[in-house]
């Protein structure tokens, strides 16, 4: 399916690895230009290099802007730089930040602040100024990659889950507020996805349980009704569709992508 994304300027936060980098690949395959934002400049360069090496046609269509998005001024500077270099941003994909897993008895006030800074404000600091610009231009699409933990309370992921739940509310609220101005806002909630970060977590869990990494991965796959964990590119496919004009009447939607681990109506 041609998603009609050719020539679109896509800003991807957390675009240096994982789901964000997979999103960049999909958008490039569809003919878009991508601007990647991430905190680690070296990782950002590596991600951009991998995209350019994947296809000669990607040369000149990847730009990078290192920034710590927990800092509102740094986020705005990266946004301004991306638009100055590549023109108005048509699509924003937020995929940056992750909150630490913490047992409930170990939670302190700072744990909750850290989670909101790591996940919630990294999205808000880019989304808030950009959606105003999109509204003034009368068009734009935003897709927030959030996470299933915002709908299902996990005891070791309460601060991160709270940040995710807040982002879901913001997604729905901004969709209603900016729909009349031509801007769509949607979200995807991936479950466990085979990113490098998850693989590190599986390895750590295997060591704690005194089992092999292969066995730990096998058990993780078996917990999913579909029989396997998601691949980053599968999440990216959904993101690209929601960002495209093929989803022109979809806004305020929160798409669950956990392989039916948690059957729910809404």
SVG drawing of the C-alpha trace seen along z (x, -y; Angstrom):
<svg xmlns="http://www.w3.org/2000/svg" viewBox="-15 -30 45 53">
<polyline fill="none" stroke="black" stroke-width="0.4" points="0.0,0.0 1.3,-3.4 0.9,-5.5 1.4,-8.7 4.2,-9.9 6.7,-10.8 8.3,-14.2 6.8,-14.5 9.1,-15.8 8.9,-13.5 10.4,-14.3 11.1,-11.2 12.1,-11.5 14.1,-8.6 14.9,-7.9 18.4,-6.5 17.4,-3.0 14.6,-0.6 11.1,-1.4 12.0,-5.0 14.7,-3.8 12.4,-1.2 9.9,-4.0 12.6,-6.0 13.2,-3.0 9.5,-2.7 9.1,-6.4 12.3,-6.4 11.0,-3.4 7.8,-5.4 9.8,-8.3 9.7,-10.7 12.5,-12.7 13.4,-12.1 14.8,-14.2 16.0,-12.2 16.3,-13.5 17.9,-11.7 20.0,-12.5 23.1,-10.5 24.9,-12.0 27.1,-9.0 24.1,-6.6 22.2,-9.1 25.1,-9.2 25.2,-5.4 21.4,-5.2 21.6,-7.7 24.5,-5.8 22.6,-2.5 19.7,-4.1 21.9,-5.6 23.8,-2.4 20.5,-0.4 19.7,-2.2 21.6,-4.6 18.2,-6.3 18.3,-7.4 21.3,-9.6 20.4,-13.2 17.1,-12.3 18.3,-11.8 19.2,-14.6 20.1,-14.4 19.6,-16.8 21.0,-15.7 19.0,-17.1 18.0,-16.2 14.2,-16.4 13.7,-16.6 14.9,-20.2 12.1,-22.3 14.5,-24.8 16.7,-22.1 13.6,-20.5 12.5,-23.7 15.9,-24.4 16.0,-21.0 12.5,-21.5 13.6,-25.0 16.8,-23.5 14.9,-20.6 12.4,-23.0 15.2,-25.5 17.1,-22.7 14.3,-20.6 11.2,-22.8 7.9,-22.5 7.4,-19.2 4.4,-17.3 4.5,-14.4 5.8,-13.9 6.5,-10.5 7.3,-10.5 9.3,-7.5 11.8,-8.9 12.3,-8.1 11.6,-5.2 10.9,-5.2 12.9,-2.9 11.2,0.2 11.1,-0.1 9.5,2.1 6.7,0.3 8.5,0.4 11.5,-1.3 9.5,-4.2 10.3,-7.7 8.9,-11.1 11.8,-11.5 11.0,-8.2 7.7,-9.7 9.3,-12.9 12.0,-11.0 9.4,-8.9 7.4,-11.9 10.6,-13.7 11.8,-10.6 8.6,-9.7 5.9,-12.4 7.8,-15.6 10.1,-14.3 7.0,-14.0 5.3,-17.2 8.3,-19.4 8.2,-18.7 4.5,-18.1 3.2,-21.2 5.1,-23.8 4.9,-21.8 1.1,-21.1 0.5,-24.8 2.6,-25.3 0.7,-22.5 -2.6,-24.1 -1.5,-27.4 -0.6,-25.7 -3.9,-23.8 -2.4,-20.3 -0.2,-17.7 -0.2,-14.3 1.3,-13.1 1.7,-9.5 2.8,-8.9 4.4,-5.5 3.4,-5.1 3.1,-1.6 0.7,0.9 1.7,0.1 -0.6,-3.0 -3.7,-0.8 -2.7,2.1 -1.1,1.3 2.1,3.3 3.5,3.2 7.0,2.6 6.1,0.0 3.8,-2.4 5.6,-5.7 6.2,-4.8 2.6,-3.5 1.3,-6.8 3.3,-8.7 2.0,-6.5 -1.6,-7.0 -1.1,-10.8 0.2,-10.7 -2.9,-8.7 -5.1,-11.4 -3.1,-14.1 -3.3,-12.3 -7.1,-12.1 -7.4,-15.7 -5.2,-17.2 -6.9,-15.2 -10.2,-16.9 -8.7,-20.3 -6.8,-20.4 -9.0,-18.3 -10.8,-21.5 -7.4,-22.9 -6.6,-19.9 -4.2,-18.1 -4.7,-14.4 -3.2,-12.9 -3.0,-9.1 -1.1,-6.7 0.1,-3.1 0.6,-1.0 3.1,1.7 3.5,4.6 6.9,6.4 8.8,5.6 12.1,7.2 14.3,4.1 17.9,4.2 16.7,2.7 14.3,5.6 17.0,8.1 19.2,6.7 16.2,7.0 15.6,10.6 19.3,11.5 19.2,9.9 16.0,11.8 17.5,15.1 20.5,14.6 18.3,13.9 16.2,17.0 19.3,19.1 18.1,20.1 19.5,19.5 18.6,16.5 17.1,18.7 14.8,20.2 13.9,16.8 13.0,15.6 11.0,18.8 8.9,18.2 8.3,14.6 7.1,15.7 4.8,18.3 3.0,15.7 1.7,14.0 -1.4,15.4 0.2,14.8 3.1,17.0 5.8,14.4 6.9,10.9 6.4,8.0 9.2,6.8 10.0,3.1 9.1,2.9 5.6,4.2 5.0,1.3 6.5,-1.0 4.1,0.2 1.2,-0.8 2.8,-4.2 3.3,-4.9 -0.3,-4.0 -1.7,-6.3 0.5,-9.1 -0.6,-8.8 -3.6,-10.1 -4.8,-6.5 -5.9,-7.1 -7.4,-10.5 -10.4,-9.9 -8.6,-8.3 -7.7,-10.7 -7.8,-10.3 -7.2,-6.6 -5.1,-4.5 -4.1,-1.3 -3.1,1.6 -0.4,3.8 0.4,6.4 -0.6,9.6 -3.8,9.9 -1.8,10.5 -4.4,8.3 -7.9,8.8 -9.8,5.6 -12.7,3.8 -11.2,0.3"/>
</svg>
